[in-house]
Amino acid sequence: MRSCRYAKPVPIVYQSEHATIYHGDAADAVGTLSAGSIDLLLTDPPYGVEWQSGRRDQPLSLLEGDSAEDREGLAVSLKEAIRVLRRGRHMYVFGPKDVLEGLDVTVPVELIWDKQMVNGGDLRCQWGPSWEPISFATRIHNRSDTERTPAPARLRRGSVLRYQRLNSQQVHAHPTEKPLPLLCELVESSSRPNELVLDCFAGSMSTGVAAVLRGRRAFLVESDLNYIASGVARIKQAEAHVAAARRL
């Protein structure tokens, strides 16, 4: 898979028939892909809020790429991710939808992830956040495109997704780890079996695990070495589960 843009070399730390994992810069790793080679973009970028958990005996470290000055690099990475997404196909981007402004996408629709429990937030306030936005959009069709395959999607349904977030005892790999049932629903809603799912800010690799478990392939990129080993282990575990199910 080759890109028309020049990308710096990024090492592949794991590769199988189900998943490819890169350690390095998101834009450079995605730059190895050719335009229109991805079927679904599902990612949770860092947003320059310098998030750090303090509600543990051993707080999780500050997220890499999550400082305010990293916001420009985030825009470059998302632009590159959308370049490799097939036209007319879906994307889900956790967090505020302003990061998609000016990119080659339809007007984002805001989905609500109802976490069914209160987040930390400002503990001095009697009201705590219990939801997170997910921006849903489609890469814009070009009228000259010859491909007119409709994007896969389930029947129209509500925009509130109710999945309980992981509590502090369940989160081990990454501070913003998402529940697998939520990611599995998004993967199934917007892709077909054996299609390729991209997460360019992979973290604990939960998107990749969901993709593998649902019979898709995953292209994952993570810049922080602290999460690579545990992420690879989770992907291997998902692959072993799929292999065992096939033998039954």
Solvent accessible surface area in square Angstrom, and as a share of the most:
residue,aa,sasa,rsa
1,M,144,0.64
2,R,212,0.77
3,S,26,0.17
4,C,122,0.73
5,R,76,0.28
6,Y,182,0.69
7,A,21,0.17
8,K,130,0.55
9,P,126,0.79
10,V,20,0.11
11,P,81,0.51
12,I,76,0.39
13,V,59,0.34
14,Y,38,0.15
15,Q,116,0.52
16,S,40,0.26
17,E,132,0.59
18,H,27,0.12
19,A,2,0.02
20,T,18,0.10
21,I,0,0.00
22,Y,19,0.07
23,H,43,0.19
24,G,17,0.17
25,D,73,0.38
26,A,7,0.06
27,A,6,0.05
28,D,18,0.09
29,A,0,0.00
30,V,0,0.00
31,G,1,0.01
32,T,39,0.23
33,L,1,0.00
34,S,43,0.28
35,A,66,0.51
36,G,27,0.26
37,S,32,0.21
38,I,0,0.00
39,D,11,0.06
40,L,0,0.00
41,L,0,0.00
42,L,0,0.00
43,T,2,0.01
44,D,36,0.19
45,P,5,0.03
46,P,25,0.15
47,Y,26,0.10
48,G,21,0.20
49,V,103,0.59
50,E,98,0.44
51,W,96,0.34
52,Q,102,0.45
53,S,12,0.08
54,G,61,0.59
55,R,154,0.56
56,R,63,0.23
57,D,150,0.78
58,Q,154,0.69
59,P,74,0.46
60,L,30,0.15
61,S,54,0.35
62,L,89,0.45
63,L,20,0.10
64,E,89,0.40
65,G,30,0.29
66,D,3,0.02
67,S,23,0.15
68,A,69,0.54
69,E,140,0.63
70,D,52,0.27
71,R,87,0.32
72,E,136,0.61
73,G,41,0.40
74,L,8,0.04
75,A,46,0.36
76,V,78,0.45
77,S,6,0.04
78,L,0,0.00
79,K,135,0.57
80,E,15,0.07
81,A,0,0.00
82,I,4,0.02
83,R,41,0.15
84,V,0,0.00
85,L,0,0.00
86,R,45,0.17
87,R,71,0.26
88,G,10,0.10
89,R,2,0.01
90,H,18,0.08
91,M,0,0.00
92,Y,11,0.04
93,V,1,0.00
94,F,2,0.01
95,G,7,0.07
96,P,60,0.38
97,K,93,0.39
98,D,65,0.34
99,V,15,0.08
100,L,3,0.01
101,E,134,0.60
102,G,86,0.83
103,L,35,0.17
104,D,52,0.27
105,V,15,0.08
106,T,59,0.34
107,V,131,0.75
108,P,27,0.17
109,V,80,0.46
110,E,74,0.33
111,L,25,0.12
112,I,41,0.21
113,W,6,0.02
114,D,35,0.18
115,K,14,0.06
116,Q,99,0.44
117,M,58,0.26
118,V,85,0.49
119,N,36,0.19
120,G,21,0.20
121,G,56,0.54
122,D,73,0.38
123,L,121,0.60
124,R,220,0.80
125,C,68,0.41
126,Q,162,0.72
127,W,197,0.69
128,G,31,0.30
129,P,60,0.38
130,S,38,0.24
131,W,126,0.44
132,E,33,0.15
133,P,28,0.17
134,I,0,0.00
135,S,1,0.01
136,F,50,0.21
137,A,2,0.01
138,T,29,0.17
139,R,24,0.09
140,I,73,0.37
141,H,87,0.39
142,N,65,0.33
143,R,233,0.85
144,S,89,0.57
145,D,42,0.22
146,T,135,0.79
147,E,77,0.34
148,R,133,0.49
149,T,65,0.38
150,P,104,0.65
151,A,30,0.23
152,P,20,0.12
153,A,72,0.56
154,R,115,0.42
155,L,162,0.80
156,R,240,0.88
157,R,112,0.41
158,G,58,0.56
159,S,49,0.32
160,V,62,0.35
161,L,14,0.07
162,R,148,0.54
163,Y,53,0.20
164,Q,101,0.45
165,R,49,0.18
166,L,37,0.18
167,N,49,0.25
168,S,51,0.33
169,Q,141,0.63
170,Q,93,0.41
171,V,11,0.06
172,H,145,0.65
173,A,21,0.16
174,H,20,0.09
175,P,16,0.10
176,T,45,0.26
177,E,27,0.12
178,K,18,0.08
179,P,6,0.04
180,L,51,0.25
181,P,78,0.49
182,L,0,0.00
183,L,3,0.02
184,C,8,0.05
185,E,28,0.12
186,L,2,0.01
187,V,0,0.00
188,E,58,0.26
189,S,4,0.03
190,S,0,0.00
191,S,4,0.03
192,R,81,0.30
193,P,99,0.62
194,N,101,0.52
195,E,23,0.10
196,L,12,0.06
197,V,0,0.00
198,L,0,0.00
199,D,6,0.03
200,C,2,0.01
201,F,39,0.16
202,A,8,0.06
203,G,6,0.06
204,S,5,0.03
205,M,0,0.00
206,S,7,0.04
207,T,8,0.05
208,G,0,0.00
209,V,8,0.05
210,A,0,0.00
211,A,0,0.00
212,V,1,0.01
213,L,50,0.25
214,R,94,0.34
215,G,39,0.37
216,R,19,0.07
217,R,83,0.30
218,A,2,0.01
219,F,4,0.02
220,L,0,0.00
221,V,0,0.00
222,E,15,0.07
223,S,46,0.29
224,D,11,0.05
225,L,118,0.59
226,N,112,0.57
227,Y,13,0.05
228,I,12,0.06
229,A,78,0.61
230,S,44,0.28
231,G,0,0.00
232,V,20,0.11
233,A,59,0.46
234,R,50,0.18
235,I,0,0.00
236,K,103,0.44
237,Q,131,0.58
238,A,5,0.04
239,E,20,0.09
240,A,60,0.46
241,H,117,0.52
242,V,21,0.12
243,A,38,0.29
244,A,43,0.33
245,A,56,0.43
246,R,161,0.59
247,R,179,0.65
248,L,192,0.95
